[in-house]
């Protein structure tokens, strides 16, 4: 996939939505241990990305957040890089935490 591939923002949005859903589910919907394992798996998969790919992903997430109309989803998109472990400090997109 290239930087201009429309699949990149679509798949990034789906990835964010899955993590958002896992974080927002109650214990009766998803076993908390399973949710944590899934989110750790996402983090581990993102660890496999090259530095350039991580930076591209961070930019796509920032672009999605900027365009998002739903305030709750926008807030989650803005916090996603920190919450998934891609940056060490919230609001610091340029400092890769991996």
Protein Blocks (a to p, Z undefined) as FASTA:
>chain_A
ZZklmklmmmmmmmmmmmmmmmmpcfklpcfklmmmmmmmmmmmmmmpcfklmmmmmmmm
mmmmmmpmblklmmmmmmmmmmnopafbghiaklcfZZ
